[in-house]
Structure formats: structure tokens, C-alpha cells
Amino acid sequence: MKKQPPFKKVLVANRGEIALRIIRACREMGVRTVAIYSTADRESLHVRMADEAVCVGPPETNLSYRNIPNIISAAEITQSEAIHPGYGFLSENAHFAEICQSAGVVFIGPSPESISLMGDKARAKSLMRETRVPVVPGSQGAISSEEEAITLSREIGYPLIIKASAGGGGRGMRIVHQEGDFDNALHAAQTEAFQAFGSKEVYIEKYFQNPRHVEIQILADAEGNVYSLGERDCSIQRRHQKLVEESPSPVLSAKLRQEMSEAAVRAARAAGYVNAGTVEFLVDDRRNFFFIEMNTRIQVEHPVTETLFQYDLVKAQIRIAAGLPVEPPGKSSGHAIECRINAEDPWTFAPSPGHLDRFLLPGGPGVRVDTAFFEGATIPPQYDSLIAKLIVNGRTREEALDRMARALAEFEIEGIRTTIPFHIALMQDEAFRKGTYSTGFVEHFLARRPKGRADE
């Protein structure tokens, strides 16, 4: 007997591969979907795949994908019962979640209160201290004056990092190695924070030179069940932007994995969190871990976890939002790696939008590609440069690495430049294959790359 769908119709408030991912999950659950799109995305695959589609504005994101009145109107016109925000855009906007509630539309994500709490990094860290979750040494909240900032910086010790309280993606962030540079860095961080987030509030914490960035995927339903679905190592990043993710982390022991998972579950319970979320940690060279932040949405790298656990996180999000319990995850198996294929120069990372003259995807055992592009499509310059996520799994890390190298080589993309050559070189790198990398690895990797190479 076929199960009753959790909703009759869901509006997908996003674009690209994540919009298509949500549409596919809904279709398998018997839920009709509504795509929104800007005029730049009129011919996009997510528009073609949805049951209905509504144009919400011109290419500029603040006039389309971030245009709350237009999105709510689209939900009302199409009689959508719920909205899935995906990641980015309005996914961590507490105001948007509140407006959805006021309009009688279910927001597929955590409550506005949880989003607001965990989005304020200073408040979130205060809560973590109360919950016995280790936090990076630093200010107890947003700093109130330059005098307080200087005093704290001397107590914490250098190097330290200044971060925007409402920040993310590396904006409003400055690393300071010595006291003489502190004033300028503070003012620069505050200015950038205000421009990006509308708030000058910043906080200060200890800066670790070569940490690992490891996150724990959690899932919490309305019945009080909170599950941990293991970790993802996201240390391969450039300018705080993740490039490669893998699980299990090469650096975690079984004991450390359990401790971090338990801490993540405590964090979610303390925040009254319901739905899918990710608790992010730094792991230092002595294998101590410290809470950084909690992402209150589905992650770009969620397929890594889905692959290992054979568990559909997007379907779980939808069920939870409908007030239904979710099945506990089983045990993970094997090793999974994700490479983000961006429309960028592989070595300078300069954007490379344009027309896809050829777009042939890899396949074979243990290979998954999440993309919303196709041959003949155009990659617009207005949006994120992600064009595909290549996810592979193997019985061992070595097999997964070899499979990733093989799959990367099978890509055929013409008309734009992509980061595929970077990933191919990374898969062949001895230090990376040994798992001895940190968040600073990419800069060193690029610096020791032979000069004059012109990989295409």
C-alpha cells in the first residue's frame, strides 16, 4: 500500500543542483513541486523538472531568489503547503522562516528561533559552554569596545582571528599575528561585516595554525529523537570555501568520533533543534576539538553522508517538517569523497561562466553526479560557480581516491574552464593521499605546484 505523501505540494525556493535534488526527492515521495526562477534561469533544468514554475524576478538575487514577498506570493498562488529553501539564499534567514509561518506555509527547516540562535555565533558559543561542548578560546560574546578587544586579544594570545557575529563564508574575518596589526584588522573586519550583514558586531577567538575542519551531520525530529550521522572532513578549502569533503575523516579515531558526535547531539538538544543540521568543529594537532558554528540547513556536501549511510537526508527533512518521525540511521559503510566542480580557472579560481559546448558526465560503479546543467546550457555569471558535485564511494579510502581520479578523468566539459584539473592533481598528491592535510593545505599545494603548467 502506497504511503500518504507528507505534503501535497512543495515550493522549492532555490536554483541549480540543490533545487533539482529536492524536486527528485519530492517526486519519489508523491509530492508535487513548484520551481521558482529568475529570468536568467528560464531554461534551467529545475524549471523543466518541476510540476509548476513561477518567475520571481530578474537575475539579481535580491530581486528574485532573495525576494521574500515574491516567493511567498508564488507559494500562495500555487497553493503550496511548504517551502524548502535548500542551501544559501534564504535557507538560514530567520525572518523568512517567520514569514512562512505567518503565511501558513511550512518552512522545511528548523524554527526561526533556532536559526536566529545558531546564526548569532556569539550567542551560540555561550550556549555551547553551558552545554559542555568545547569551544575555541575567545570572547564570551560580541566585543563592545576597542579597549575590551585589545585586553581580550592579550589574554587569548596571538595569533587570533576576528569574526563577524552574523557572518559566514569568510566575510568579516581577519587573522592577526601580532598586536601591532590588531587595530587595522579590527576596523576592517567591522566594516566588512556591516557591508555584508548589516551589523558591525564581531568577536575574537584563538587562531589555530593547522587545524582540521570536521563537521557532524545531525538529524532531529519533533518527537525528540536526535541522531548523529557521522562526520565529514572539510579541511580542503580555499579562503574558507570548501572544495573537497570526505568521510570518514582520516584523522578521527573511533573514540574521538564518538565524543564529537555526542557533543553535536548535545548542541542540537540545547538549541531545541528540529530538522537536519550540521555542527562544525576545529580539530587541533593534539586531537582536541572545538565548536565553531552550527549550519541550520542542508549542506552542499550532504551526499557524502547519504552515500555512506544509504540515507536520504532531503526526504528526512520533508518528513520532519510534516511532523512525522524519521527512521534512525543504520551503520555507515566504506569511504566517500565529494569534489566540487566549479566554473572557475583551476589554479587562480577566477570565475569562468559561459556556454557548455560539451558536457559529458562520468559514471560507473560507486559514482554519483549532482548537477542541474546539460550540454548546450549557459552558466550565468550572476550566481555561484558550482556546476556539479562528483561523489564517489569505495570499500576503502584508497579505492575511493582511485575511483575519484578515474571519474574526474571521464568528465568532458568544453566552453568554460573548470576546477577538474585541480582535483585530478590533488588526487595524485602524496600528502593528500596520506590524509595528512589541514585547512591550510591548498595554499601550500598551489605554492609547490610546478610553475608554467597550463593544465586544461
C-alpha positions in Angstrom: 0.0 0.0 0.0 1.4 3.4 -1.0 2.2 5.8 1.8 0.3 9.1 2.1 2.7 11.9 1.0 3.7 14.3 3.8 2.6 17.3 1.7 0.6 17.7 -1.5 2.8 20.4 -2.9 6.2 21.9 -2.0 7.7 25.1 -3.4 11.5 24.9 -3.9 13.0 28.3 -3.1 16.3 27.8 -4.8 18.0 27.0 -8.1 20.6 24.7 -9.6 21.6 21.3 -8.4 20.0 21.6 -4.9 16.7 22.6 -6.4 16.8 19.6 -8.7 17.8 17.4 -5.8 14.8 18.5 -3.7 12.4 18.1 -6.7 13.6 14.5 -7.2 13.1 13.6 -3.5 9.6 15.1 -3.6 8.7 13.2 -6.8 9.7 9.9 -5.1 7.5 10.8 -2.2 4.5 11.6 -4.3 4.8 15.3 -3.6 4.1 17.9 -6.4 6.7 20.7 -6.8 6.8 24.3 -7.7 10.1 25.8 -9.0 10.9 29.4 -8.8 13.3 31.0 -11.2 14.8 34.3 -12.3 14.7 35.4 -15.9 18.4 34.2 -16.2 17.2 30.6 -15.3 14.2 30.4 -17.5 15.6 27.4 -19.4 17.1 25.7 -16.3 16.6 22.0 -15.7 15.0 22.5 -12.3 12.3 24.6 -14.0 11.7 21.8 -16.6 11.6 19.1 -13.9 9.1 20.7 -11.5 5.4 20.3 -11.9 4.9 24.1 -12.0 7.2 27.1 -12.2 6.9 30.7 -11.3 9.2 33.6 -12.3 10.1 35.6 -9.3 12.2 38.4 -10.8 15.3 39.4 -12.8 18.7 37.8 -12.4 19.8 39.9 -9.4 19.3 37.6 -6.3 17.9 40.4 -4.1 15.1 40.8 -6.7 14.5 37.1 -7.3 15.9 34.3 -5.1 16.1 36.5 -2.0 12.8 38.4 -2.8 10.7 37.2 0.1 7.4 38.9 -1.0 7.6 37.4 -4.4 8.4 33.9 -3.1 5.6 34.0 -0.6 3.2 35.2 -3.3 4.4 32.3 -5.6 3.6 29.8 -2.7 0.2 31.3 -2.2 -0.7 31.5 -5.9 0.3 27.8 -6.4 -1.3 26.7 -3.1 2.0 25.2 -1.9 1.8 23.8 1.6 5.5 24.1 2.3 8.7 25.7 1.2 12.1 24.0 1.0 14.9 26.7 1.0 17.8 24.4 0.0 21.1 25.9 1.0 22.3 29.5 0.5 19.9 32.3 -0.3 17.1 32.3 2.4 17.9 29.0 4.0 19.3 30.5 7.2 17.1 33.6 7.3 15.0 33.5 10.5 12.9 36.4 9.2 11.9 34.3 6.1 11.1 31.3 8.3 8.8 33.6 10.5 7.1 35.0 7.4 6.4 31.5 6.1 4.8 30.7 9.5 2.7 33.8 9.3 1.5 33.0 5.8 0.5 29.5 6.9 3.3 27.8 4.8 5.5 25.2 6.4 9.2 26.1 6.4 11.2 22.9 5.7 14.0 23.5 8.2 14.4 24.4 11.9 12.4 27.0 13.8 13.1 30.7 13.4 14.2 30.7 17.0 16.8 28.0 16.3 18.0 29.7 13.2 18.4 33.0 15.0 20.2 31.5 18.0 22.7 29.4 16.0 23.1 32.2 13.4 24.4 34.5 16.1 27.8 32.9 16.7 28.5 34.7 19.9 25.2 33.5 21.5 25.7 30.0 20.1 29.1 29.7 21.7 27.7 30.9 25.0 25.1 28.2 24.8 27.7 25.6 23.9 29.8 26.5 27.0 26.7 25.9 29.1 26.1 22.6 27.4 29.7 21.3 28.0 30.6 21.4 24.3 34.2 22.6 23.9 34.5 26.0 22.2 37.5 27.8 20.8 39.1 30.1 23.5 37.8 33.6 22.9 35.4 36.4 23.8 32.2 35.4 25.6 30.2 37.4 23.0 30.4 40.3 20.6 33.0 42.8 21.8 31.7 46.1 23.0 34.7 48.4 22.6 38.2 48.6 21.2 39.6 48.6 24.8 37.8 45.4 25.5 39.1 43.9 22.3 42.7 44.8 23.0 42.5 43.4 26.5 41.0 40.2 25.3 43.5 39.8 22.5 46.3 39.9 25.1 44.6 37.3 27.2 43.9 34.9 24.3 47.3 35.4 22.8 48.4 35.6 19.1 47.7 34.5 16.5 44.0 35.2 16.8 41.1 35.7 14.4 38.4 38.4 14.3 35.0 37.2 13.0 31.6 38.8 12.2 29.0 37.7 14.7 26.4 37.3 11.9 29.0 36.2 9.4 29.8 33.3 7.1 31.8 32.4 4.0 34.9 34.2 5.2 33.4 37.7 5.2 34.0 40.0 8.1 37.0 37.8 9.1 40.6 38.8 9.8 43.6 36.8 11.1 46.0 38.8 13.3 49.5 37.5 14.0 50.8 40.4 16.2 49.5 43.2 18.3 50.7 46.0 16.0 48.3 44.8 13.3 45.2 44.4 15.6 43.6 47.9 15.3 43.6 47.9 11.5 42.3 44.3 11.3 39.5 45.1 13.8 38.3 48.1 11.8 38.5 46.2 8.5 36.5 43.3 9.9 33.8 45.6 11.4 33.5 47.5 8.1 33.2 44.3 6.0 30.8 42.8 8.5 28.5 45.8 8.2 28.6 45.8 4.5 27.9 42.1 4.2 25.5 41.5 7.1 24.2 44.9 8.3 25.9 44.5 11.7 29.3 45.7 12.8 29.4 43.1 15.7 32.5 41.0 15.8 34.0 38.5 18.2 37.6 37.3 18.8 38.9 33.8 19.2 42.2 31.9 19.2 43.5 31.1 15.7 44.9 27.6 15.2 47.6 27.4 12.5 47.0 24.0 11.0 43.6 22.6 12.2 41.2 20.1 10.6 37.7 21.3 9.8 35.4 18.4 10.7 31.6 18.6 10.9 29.0 16.3 12.3 25.7 15.7 10.5 22.7 15.6 12.8 19.0 14.9 12.3 16.4 15.8 14.9 12.6 15.1 14.7 9.7 16.7 16.6 9.4 13.6 18.8 12.7 14.4 20.5 14.9 12.0 18.6 18.4 13.4 17.7 20.7 11.3 15.6 24.3 11.7 14.5 25.2 10.5 11.1 29.0 10.7 11.4 31.4 13.2 10.3 32.7 14.9 7.1 36.2 16.2 6.9 36.0 19.6 5.1 39.6 20.7 5.6 40.4 21.0 1.9 39.3 24.6 1.4 40.5 27.9 -0.1 39.7 31.2 1.6 37.2 29.4 3.8 35.4 27.9 0.8 35.2 24.1 0.8 36.5 22.3 -2.2 36.6 18.6 -1.2 34.8 16.7 1.6 35.3 13.1 2.7 34.1 10.7 5.3 35.3 9.0 7.5 37.9 11.7 8.4 41.4 10.3 8.1 42.3 11.9 11.4 39.5 10.7 13.7 39.8 7.7 16.0 36.6 5.8 16.9 36.8 7.3 20.4 37.1 10.9 19.1 34.3 10.3 16.6 32.0 9.2 19.4 32.9 12.2 21.5 32.3 14.7 18.7 29.0 13.0 17.8 27.8 13.1 21.4 28.8 16.8 21.6 26.9 17.6 18.4 23.8 15.9 19.7 24.1 17.9 23.0 24.4 21.1 20.9 21.3 20.3 18.9 19.2 19.4 22.0 20.4 22.6 23.8 19.2 24.7 20.8 15.9 22.9 20.7 16.8 22.0 17.2 14.4 20.1 14.8 15.3 19.1 11.2 18.7 18.5 9.5 21.7 20.5 10.6 25.5 20.4 10.8 27.7 21.1 13.8 31.1 22.2 12.8 34.3 21.8 14.7 38.0 22.5 14.5 40.4 19.7 15.5 43.9 20.8 16.5 47.1 18.9 16.1 46.7 17.3 19.6 43.2 15.9 18.6 41.3 18.4 20.7 38.1 19.5 19.1 36.3 22.9 19.4 32.8 24.1 18.3 32.9 26.6 15.5 29.2 27.0 14.5 26.1 25.2 13.5 24.7 25.4 10.0 20.9 25.3 10.2 20.2 23.8 6.7 21.1 21.0 4.4 24.8 21.2 3.4 26.3 21.3 -0.1 28.2 18.2 0.9 25.3 16.2 2.3 25.7 13.5 -0.5 28.8 12.3 1.3 26.7 11.2 4.3 23.9 9.9 2.2 26.3 7.7 0.3 27.9 6.2 3.4 24.6 5.7 5.3 22.4 4.9 2.3 20.0 7.5 3.9 18.1 10.3 2.1 18.5 13.4 4.1 16.2 15.6 2.0 13.4 13.1 2.3 14.0 13.1 6.1 13.8 16.9 6.1 10.5 16.9 4.4 9.1 14.2 6.8 10.3 16.1 9.9 8.7 19.3 8.6 5.4 17.5 8.2 5.6 16.4 11.9 6.5 12.8 11.1 9.2 10.7 12.8 12.2 9.6 10.8 13.9 6.2 10.8 17.1 6.1 12.8 20.1 5.8 10.5 21.9 2.4 10.4 25.7 2.0 10.3 27.9 3.6 7.7 30.0 1.5 5.3 33.1 2.3 3.2 34.5 5.7 2.3 33.0 8.6 0.4 34.6 11.7 -1.2 33.0 14.7 -2.9 34.7 17.1 -5.3 33.0 20.4 -6.1 33.3 21.1 -9.8 33.2 24.8 -10.2 33.2 27.0 -13.3 36.5 28.6 -12.4 40.1 28.6 -13.5 41.6 25.5 -11.9 44.6 27.4 -10.5 43.6 31.1 -10.0 39.9 30.2 -9.2 38.7 33.2 -11.3 35.1 32.7 -12.4 34.5 31.2 -15.9 30.8 31.5 -16.8 29.7 30.7 -20.3 28.2 28.2 -22.7 28.6 24.5 -22.2 29.6 23.3 -25.7 30.2 19.8 -24.4 29.1 18.3 -21.1 29.7 14.6 -20.7 29.5 13.2 -17.2 31.3 10.2 -15.6 29.6 7.1 -14.4 30.3 3.5 -13.4 30.2 1.7 -10.0 30.2 4.0 -7.0 29.8 7.2 -8.9 27.2 9.9 -8.3 27.0 13.3 -10.0 24.6 16.0 -8.7 24.2 18.7 -11.3 21.4 20.8 -13.0 23.4 21.6 -16.1 23.5 19.9 -19.5 25.2 20.3 -22.9 24.0 23.5 -24.5 23.2 25.2 -21.2 24.7 28.5 -20.2 26.3 29.1 -16.8 25.2 32.6 -15.8 27.7 35.0 -14.2 25.2 36.2 -11.5 25.3 33.1 -9.3 27.6 30.6 -7.5 30.1 28.9 -9.8 29.2 25.4 -8.7 28.2 23.4 -11.8 28.4 19.8 -10.4 29.2 17.7 -7.4 31.1 14.5 -8.0 30.6 12.0 -5.2 32.3 8.5 -5.2 32.4 5.8 -2.7 34.6 2.7 -2.2 35.2 0.0 0.3 38.4 1.8 1.5 39.7 5.3 1.3 42.3 4.2 -1.3 39.7 2.7 -3.5 37.6 5.9 -3.2 40.6 8.0 -4.2 41.4 5.8 -7.2 37.7 5.9 -8.2 37.6 9.7 -7.9 40.6 10.1 -10.1 39.1 7.8 -12.7 35.7 9.6 -12.6 37.4 13.1 -12.8 39.3 12.0 -15.9 36.0 10.9 -17.6 34.5 14.4 -17.4 34.4 16.1 -20.8 33.5 19.8 -20.4 34.1 22.4 -23.2 33.3 26.0 -23.5 34.4 27.0 -20.0 37.2 26.4 -17.6 36.6 24.2 -14.6 38.4 23.1 -11.4 38.7 19.5 -12.6 42.5 19.7 -13.3 43.0 21.0 -9.7 41.1 18.0 -8.4 43.0 15.5 -10.6 46.3 16.9 -9.3 45.0 16.7 -5.7 44.0 13.1 -6.0 47.6 12.3 -7.1 49.2 14.3 -4.3 51.1 12.1 -1.8 50.3 14.2 1.3 46.6 14.3 0.4 46.5 10.6 -0.2 48.2 10.0 3.2 45.4 12.1 4.8 48.0 14.5 6.3 46.3 17.7 5.4 44.8 20.7 7.2 42.8 23.8 6.4 46.0 25.5 5.1 46.8 22.6 2.7 45.5 24.1 -0.5 47.7 27.2 -0.3 50.8 25.1 0.2 49.7 22.7 -2.5 49.3 25.6 -5.0 52.6 27.1 -4.0 54.6 23.9 -4.7 52.9 23.3 -8.0 55.4 23.4 -10.8 55.4 26.9 -12.4 54.4 27.2 -16.0 51.9 24.4 -16.1 48.9 25.1 -18.1 46.5 22.2 -17.2 43.2 22.4 -19.0 
